[in-house]
């Protein structure tokens, strides 16, 4: 029996519409992802190369910062384009990519590809 493959991407998103869209895109591409809904689960989720996170979700930004600090992985945060405070805080904290939701939807297939 083979060991389960470590996910390439962890997705932290609570919004069911976005979660469904991400899951469908991942299935279509054969991408290996782990979906979680609660920021606290990041500490018990096996490591991955990339974290995709909804920065408008409560407690998501601090969780993403800690995940990046402990894993060294890449963090892609999507956020409402009018949420200037969260955008500025994420960039100041070293989140690798902070993108508006509308752009996120457009580039999602690329974000799920690793390598």
Backbone bond lengths (Angstrom), bond angles and torsions (degrees), N, CA, C in turn:
res aa  C-N    CA-C-N  psi(-1)  N-CA   C-N-CA  omega(-1)  CA-C   N-CA-C  phi
1 X - - - 1.443 - - 1.531 107.85 -
2 X 1.332 117.40 139.39 1.454 120.72 -179.81 1.517 110.47 -93.64
3 X 1.335 114.56 152.82 1.460 120.72 177.36 1.524 109.41 -73.17
4 X 1.337 117.88 148.30 1.452 119.23 175.85 1.529 109.48 -63.10
5 X 1.314 115.72 143.39 1.454 121.24 -179.14 1.529 109.81 -74.89
6 X 1.345 116.00 137.25 1.451 120.41 175.88 1.521 108.74 -64.11
7 X 1.330 117.44 134.89 1.459 118.45 -179.35 1.518 111.27 -65.58
8 X 1.313 115.99 143.59 1.455 120.66 176.29 1.520 110.50 -79.92
9 X 1.334 116.08 -29.63 1.459 121.14 -174.89 1.532 109.55 -136.17
10 X 1.317 114.91 133.78 1.462 121.33 169.27 1.515 106.24 -104.64
11 X 1.311 115.83 136.40 1.462 120.86 178.65 1.523 107.92 -119.11
12 X 1.324 115.68 119.72 1.461 122.02 177.20 1.523 107.79 -107.36
13 X 1.313 115.50 103.14 1.467 121.05 -178.99 1.517 109.02 -150.91
14 X 1.298 116.31 133.10 1.464 121.47 -179.75 1.530 111.43 -94.39
15 X 1.319 116.81 -33.74 1.463 123.05 -176.93 1.531 109.78 -61.46
16 X 1.329 116.52 118.77 1.464 120.93 -175.51 1.524 112.81 -65.25
17 X 1.316 118.07 -33.09 1.473 120.85 178.42 1.533 110.06 -65.03
18 X 1.326 116.59 -46.74 1.457 119.75 179.03 1.523 110.66 -67.26
19 X 1.321 116.61 -40.83 1.462 120.01 179.57 1.525 110.59 -60.56
20 X 1.319 117.51 -42.85 1.460 121.37 178.87 1.518 111.57 -64.33
21 X 1.304 116.16 -41.93 1.468 120.85 180.00 1.534 110.77 -65.01
22 X 1.316 116.32 -43.46 1.467 120.88 179.07 1.526 110.22 -64.66
23 X 1.331 116.86 -45.89 1.464 120.90 -179.63 1.530 111.26 -61.31
24 X 1.324 117.22 -41.91 1.463 120.53 -179.92 1.527 110.83 -65.49
25 X 1.315 116.92 -41.47 1.466 120.74 178.40 1.523 110.30 -65.13
26 X 1.316 116.94 -41.71 1.468 120.83 178.82 1.530 110.88 -62.88
27 X 1.326 117.19 -44.18 1.471 120.85 178.55 1.524 110.54 -60.69
28 X 1.323 116.09 -44.51 1.471 120.49 -178.66 1.523 111.68 -62.10
29 X 1.307 116.91 -30.62 1.467 121.73 -179.01 1.523 113.21 -94.99
30 X 1.314 116.85 -9.47 1.454 120.08 -175.31 1.521 111.76 71.36
31 X 1.329 116.42 25.89 1.474 121.40 -178.97 1.521 110.20 -75.91
32 X 1.308 115.59 141.78 1.453 122.72 179.28 1.530 108.50 -93.69
33 X 1.340 116.41 102.27 1.461 120.41 -178.36 1.522 110.49 -125.91
34 X 1.310 114.27 159.27 1.455 122.08 170.05 1.514 107.15 -121.31
35 X 1.317 116.86 124.70 1.460 121.70 178.65 1.519 108.89 -98.46
36 X 1.330 115.56 132.19 1.460 120.43 172.46 1.520 108.41 -132.32
37 X 1.320 115.71 155.13 1.467 120.46 -177.12 1.512 112.71 -110.86
38 X 1.303 118.03 -21.47 1.465 121.57 -175.76 1.526 110.66 -113.82
39 X 1.337 117.79 129.42 1.466 120.93 -179.93 1.534 113.67 -54.64
40 X 1.310 117.26 -34.09 1.461 121.12 -178.73 1.532 112.42 -62.98
41 X 1.323 117.76 -23.86 1.468 121.74 -179.12 1.524 112.50 -70.96
42 X 1.334 117.41 -15.80 1.464 119.55 179.30 1.530 111.79 -59.35
43 X 1.320 116.91 -32.25 1.468 119.73 -177.65 1.523 112.63 -72.36
44 X 1.334 117.51 -20.02 1.464 120.02 -178.60 1.528 112.67 -112.48
45 X 1.318 116.79 3.95 1.457 121.59 178.97 1.527 109.18 -89.20
46 X 1.325 118.66 134.56 1.470 119.43 178.41 1.532 110.66 -54.51
47 X 1.319 116.93 146.72 1.463 120.15 -176.99 1.523 112.34 -62.90
48 X 1.314 114.51 157.41 1.459 122.02 178.59 1.523 107.70 -141.72
49 X 1.318 115.81 175.30 1.457 120.70 179.21 1.521 112.43 -82.25
50 X 1.343 115.93 -27.89 1.467 119.96 -175.55 1.517 109.90 -142.42
51 X 1.309 114.77 144.31 1.463 122.59 172.43 1.521 107.66 -116.78
52 X 1.317 116.33 127.52 1.458 122.30 171.74 1.520 105.81 -108.20
53 X 1.334 116.18 127.21 1.458 119.51 -171.45 1.530 111.66 -139.35
54 X 1.330 114.51 138.79 1.459 122.02 173.08 1.521 106.97 -81.59
55 X 1.319 116.67 104.64 1.461 121.22 -175.94 1.524 113.25 -72.53
56 X 1.322 118.07 -11.24 1.462 120.30 176.15 1.522 112.15 -83.88
57 X 1.297 117.44 -5.95 1.459 121.73 178.13 1.529 109.34 -77.74
58 X 1.320 116.82 138.14 1.466 120.97 177.81 1.527 110.80 -54.32
59 X 1.304 116.70 134.61 1.473 126.47 175.79 1.526 113.91 68.60
60 X 1.328 117.48 4.61 1.466 119.62 -177.46 1.521 112.62 -71.68
61 X 1.325 117.92 -40.92 1.463 119.54 -177.71 1.527 111.83 -63.31
62 X 1.335 119.72 -50.24 1.470 118.27 178.11 1.535 112.52 -60.49
63 X 1.326 116.54 -37.16 1.469 119.97 179.10 1.524 110.83 -65.84
64 X 1.334 116.97 -40.66 1.465 120.97 179.17 1.526 111.02 -66.43
65 X 1.319 116.60 -40.06 1.473 120.96 177.91 1.530 110.02 -61.14
66 X 1.318 116.30 -45.60 1.471 120.51 -179.75 1.525 110.78 -66.46
67 X 1.333 117.49 -40.81 1.462 120.70 178.40 1.527 110.44 -60.26
68 X 1.317 116.56 -44.79 1.468 120.73 179.18 1.527 110.58 -62.97
69 X 1.320 116.28 -42.47 1.467 120.58 -179.64 1.527 111.64 -62.54
70 X 1.311 116.76 -40.93 1.467 119.42 -175.09 1.524 114.01 -85.83
71 X 1.334 117.81 -26.48 1.463 119.34 -176.77 1.522 113.77 -105.91
72 X 1.324 116.21 -25.81 1.463 119.88 -174.64 1.515 112.89 75.77
73 X 1.330 117.07 6.28 1.456 120.89 -179.54 1.518 112.45 -74.09
74 X 1.309 115.10 169.10 1.459 122.37 179.82 1.533 109.66 -84.04
75 X 1.330 116.20 137.91 1.459 120.97 178.55 1.521 109.49 -117.64
76 X 1.340 114.53 127.01 1.456 122.22 174.66 1.518 106.39 -115.23
77 X 1.317 116.10 115.68 1.457 120.66 179.17 1.506 111.07 -108.85
78 X 1.321 116.83 134.75 1.452 119.48 173.10 1.516 108.56 -112.29
79 X 1.330 115.02 149.15 1.454 120.43 -168.93 1.531 109.53 -155.67
80 X 1.320 116.42 154.46 1.456 120.80 173.94 1.525 108.80 -60.56
81 X 1.317 116.81 133.40 1.465 120.24 -176.60 1.523 113.42 -64.31
82 X 1.321 118.32 -16.39 1.461 120.64 179.25 1.525 113.08 -93.02
83 X 1.324 117.53 -2.17 1.464 121.55 -179.05 1.533 110.07 -90.55
84 X 1.325 115.35 71.46 1.466 121.80 -175.15 1.532 112.64 -60.94
85 X 1.325 117.58 -35.05 1.468 120.30 -178.88 1.528 111.34 -64.95
86 X 1.326 116.54 -45.39 1.467 119.91 179.67 1.521 110.79 -67.39
87 X 1.318 116.89 -40.14 1.465 120.25 178.17 1.524 110.16 -59.71
88 X 1.323 116.93 -47.92 1.467 121.14 -179.54 1.529 111.18 -63.98
89 X 1.324 117.51 -42.91 1.466 121.30 -179.76 1.527 111.25 -63.84
90 X 1.328 116.87 -41.66 1.466 120.91 -179.56 1.528 110.67 -65.07
91 X 1.308 116.44 -44.42 1.467 119.54 178.74 1.517 111.38 -65.02
92 X 1.320 116.82 -42.16 1.467 120.65 178.81 1.523 111.81 -63.74
93 X 1.328 116.83 -30.68 1.467 121.72 -178.74 1.525 112.75 -82.43
94 X 1.323 117.23 -5.43 1.457 119.60 177.75 1.515 115.79 91.58
95 X 1.330 117.25 16.70 1.471 119.39 174.35 1.526 106.67 -61.76
96 X 1.324 116.98 129.86 1.467 121.78 -171.57 1.524 113.85 -60.22
97 X 1.324 116.23 -46.20 1.465 120.70 -177.32 1.521 108.35 -138.18
98 X 1.322 116.62 123.75 1.459 122.42 176.89 1.524 105.99 -118.20
99 X 1.333 115.50 114.16 1.461 119.59 -173.21 1.527 111.21 -129.45
100 X 1.326 116.35 148.61 1.472 118.99 176.86 1.527 111.18 -67.66
101 X 1.319 115.80 151.88 1.470 121.40 -179.57 1.521 112.49 -52.55
102 X 1.322 116.99 -42.64 1.466 119.86 -177.32 1.524 110.89 -62.54
103 X 1.295 118.17 -40.26 1.473 122.14 178.38 1.536 109.83 -71.05
104 X 1.314 116.73 -36.95 1.463 121.88 178.86 1.524 110.72 -54.91
105 X 1.317 115.61 -46.92 1.463 120.54 -179.32 1.531 110.20 -60.43
106 X 1.315 117.12 -39.62 1.464 121.44 -178.52 1.523 112.51 -67.23
107 X 1.330 117.81 -37.41 1.472 120.44 -173.87 1.527 113.13 -103.90
108 X 1.322 117.42 6.32 1.470 121.21 -178.49 1.525 113.56 -49.35
109 X 1.326 120.76 -46.87 1.462 118.79 -179.97 1.532 112.56 -57.13
110 X 1.325 117.29 -38.51 1.457 120.74 178.33 1.521 112.00 -67.70
111 X 1.333 116.58 -36.49 1.458 120.31 -179.34 1.521 112.70 -68.55
112 X 1.316 116.96 -26.01 1.463 120.69 -179.59 1.536 112.33 -83.78
113 X 1.322 116.82 -12.94 1.467 121.55 177.37 1.515 109.79 -87.10
114 X 1.295 115.71 132.82 1.469 121.54 176.63 1.518 107.36 -118.90
115 X 1.313 115.14 134.26 1.470 119.40 175.34 1.483 115.37 108.08
